[in-house]
Amino acid sequence: MNWNEYVQLLAGLISVVNPISAMPIFMSLTATKSPLQRRQTAMTTAFAVAMVLFTSLLAGEPILNFFGIGLPAFRVAGGLLLLLMGISMLRVSDDRSRHTPEEDAESHEKSSVAVVPLAIPLLAGPGAISTTIVYAHRDLSLAHYLLFSGVIASVSLIVLLILLLAPRIIAVMGQTGMNVVTRVMGLLLTSTAVEFIAGGITALFPILVRG
């Protein structure tokens, strides 16, 4: 992978994590907290996102091997999941793979919401985990893992900044502005999904390339 691909990976992972769409939920779940508690929640959430993605980066291959799942099949499955998420973002509709109404109702009863449901599954959910695992196999060198770790750290930092600035961002952008950003990220995510599916199908059926 070259530098351009790592920039694309950063953009794709941000679109999957999609902290913009998490801002209203973050504000709702921390409405009764003090500014200090809200900052602490944002920091814990960003740290949890980093830990989930780092774990996916390092342990993704052993987990797939343990269950006997080949990477091509996982690419197709992950691509289909990302495609559904991207379509939901393009339509600006609720994505039940991220968060369900039942989980939202239960979240309001919890004293701490930083790890569950904010980090998992809202931000670092199945889509982000599958994206990390697939891109981890693009290159098995140490340099790749170090650069990928830098990408994950950057994503977590962006999550932290957006959550800390959520009140100001929502006030400036409004619902229309947030919907526009969500649709753009949905388009990026849909493109990534198509790439995953195409790569997986090509690996599963190499005759398609030769034929």
N, C-alpha and C positions, 0 to 999 in steps of 0.2 A: 504494500500500500504506500502511496505517495502522500505528500502533505495535503493535496487537494481532497483526497479521499478521507483524511482525518477531519478536515473541515466539514465535509459532507456528513461524516459520522456524527460530529458534534451537532450539526443542524438537525439531523434525523432523530438523534436521541432526545434532543430538546422537544421536538415535535411530538415524540411518543410520550414523554413525561408530561408535557403540556402544563407547566405551572400556571399559565394564564387562566385556564379553565378551573384550576383549583383555588384561585383566590376567593371567589364568593363562598365556597364551602369552608375555607380557612377562616374567613371573617365570621361566618355563622357559628362555627364551632368554638370560636374564641371570643364571642361577643361579650360574655360576662367576665372575661379575664382582664387584669390590669395590663397597661402597656409593657411592663417588665415581663409578666407571664406570657404575653403574646410573643415577645422577642425570644424568650426561652423556648416556647413551642416551635417557633420557626427554625431555631438553631437545631433543636432535637430532630425535627422533621428532615432537614437537609442532611444531617449526619446519618440518619437512618436510611435515606435514599442512597447515599454513598456506600454504606455498608452492604445494602442489598445488591447493588450493581457490582461492587467489588467481588462479592461472593459469587455472583453469576459469572463474572469474568474468570475466576480461578477454579470454581467447582462445577461449571456448566458441563464440561466434557465428561468428567467422572460420573456425573448424575445421568447423562444420556447413556453412557456405556453400561451403567448399573441396570437401567431399565431396557437395555437392548434396542435403543432408538438410534437410527442412523441420522446423520446431520441433514442429508437431503430431505428426508421425510419431515424432520423438525423445521426445516426452512419453509416447506410448503404449509405446514400447520401454523407456524408463526406468521407467515405472510397472510394467510386467511384471517387470522386474528387481527393483524394490523389493518387489513382491508376493511373489516367490519368497524374497527375503531375510527378509521379515516372517514368512512362514509357517515358515521354518526357525527363526526366533527364538521364535515361539510354541510350537514343538515342542521347543525347546532342543536342536536337532540341529546338526551341523556344516554350515556353509555353504561349499560349494566355490568359490563366486564370490569369497569373501574369502581363503581359505587352503586349500590341499590338503595331504594327508599327505606327498606328494612334496616340496612346498615346505618343509614343516616339517622333514623330514629333512635337506634341503639347508641350511636355516637354521642348524642346529646346527654346521655346518662353517665358517660364516663368522665372521670376526673382528668385523665390525660388522653389526648387525642393525637399526639405528635406522631407516634409510630403507627398505630392503628386508629383510624382509617387513613390519616393523611399521607404518611409515607407508603404504607401498604394497605390496600391496593390502589389508592387514588393516584399516586405519583409513580412509584416503582412497582407497578403491577405486572401482570403477565406479558403485556406488550413490551415494556421496557426490559424485562428479564429475557424474553426470547430474542429481542434485538441484540442485546449484549452477548448472548451465547453465540448467535450466528456470526456476528462480526468478530468475535474472539477467534474463530477458526479461519479467518481470512489470512492470517499469518501467525506462525507458531514461534517466532523469534522473540527474544527478550526485549528488543527495542520496541516491537509492536505492543507487547503487554505494558511496557512503561508509558508509551504514548497513549494507549487506550486508558490507562489509569489517569493520565492527565486530562483526557476527555471527560472521564467520569467525575473527577474533582471539579472541573469547570462547570459541568451540568449541576452538580450539587451547590456550587457557589451561586449560580444563576437562580436556582430554586430559592436559596436563602435570601438573596437580594429582592426577588419578586415578592416573596411572602412578607418581608419586612416593610416593603413599600406598597403593599397591597391596598391600604386605604387611599393613598394618593393616586395610585394607578387607576383604581376603579373610579375615583372622582374625576380624573382627567379624561379617561377613555370613554366612560359611560358603557352602557350595555351594547350599543351599536358598534363601538370601537372594539370591544372584546369579542364580539361575534365575528367581526372581520378578521381579526388575528386568528381566531379559532379555525375559520374556514381556510385560511392560508396554510396553517399548520396541518389541517386535515388533508389538503392537497399534497403537501410534502409527504405526509405519512402514507397516503394512498400510493404514491409513486414508489416509496420504499417497499411497500407490500407487494406491488407487482414485480419489483426486482427480486424479492425473496422467492416468490412463487415461481418465477421463470427460472431462476437458478436452481431451485430444488427439483423442478420437473426435468430440467436438462440433465441434472446429475442422476435422477432416477431412470430416465429413458434416454441414454446417450445416442440411441439410434436416430432421435429427432435431429441431432446436430449433424450427423453424417448423412442423413437422408435428405 
